[in-house]
Amino acid sequence: MVLKRNKTPKVSTVIGIDTEITGDINFKGGMHIDGKVIGNISGEEGSLSAITVSDQGVIEGDIKVDSIILNGTVIGDVYGEERVELASEARVTGTVYYHLLEMAMGAEVNGQLVHSEHKEQRRLSYDGVAEPTADAKAATKVKKESGQTAAEKISLS
């Protein structure tokens, strides 16, 4: 199986090493962070978004983008819709949701790694149990109504 590398957008936003931003950031295109962000960072829906966090970059909040290259520190959850690359100095305290994951020796994740085939991520409920997705709820409903799932109906045909 040959994997195609996704082309990341050009960096259009840079947060410098002596810069600290407090508040949520919503962007499109590419972003590079050398400074500190206290707040959530998300890529605009429907546009390609990529973020690079250098070894001096710190984010205290969640990140939700298409592609992320992390070599700094994140205290929060990371949602990589397409690709997450954790370089050797990466430190994550939180859950990493990914489709494709690349992790270098030395990178740390103090939390969970959760593979996701679809863009819809599952979040943990208050009791620590993963909430089912809409597809899983629909399959359960079909099974309750007919006594069998759609897959079971097809195999019986």
Number of C-alpha atoms within 10 A of each C-alpha: 3 4 5 6 7 9 9 15 16 12 15 11 14 15 17 14 14 8 13 16 13 11 11 14 15 13 19 20 17 21 20 19 23 21 21 22 22 17 17 18 21 20 22 16 12 7 13 17 25 28 29 20 25 20 18 15 24 23 24 18 18 21 24 21 27 24 27 27 19 26 23 24 21 24 18 19 20 23 25 25 22 20 21 25 20 24 21 16 18 24 21 24 17 18 19 22 25 26 18 15 16 11 15 13 10 12 17 17 17 12 13 13 14 14 14 17 12 10 14 10 17 14 14 11 10 8 7 8 9 11 15 14 12 11 9 11 12 13 14 15 14 14 15 11 9 10 11 14 16 13 9 11 12 8 7 7 5
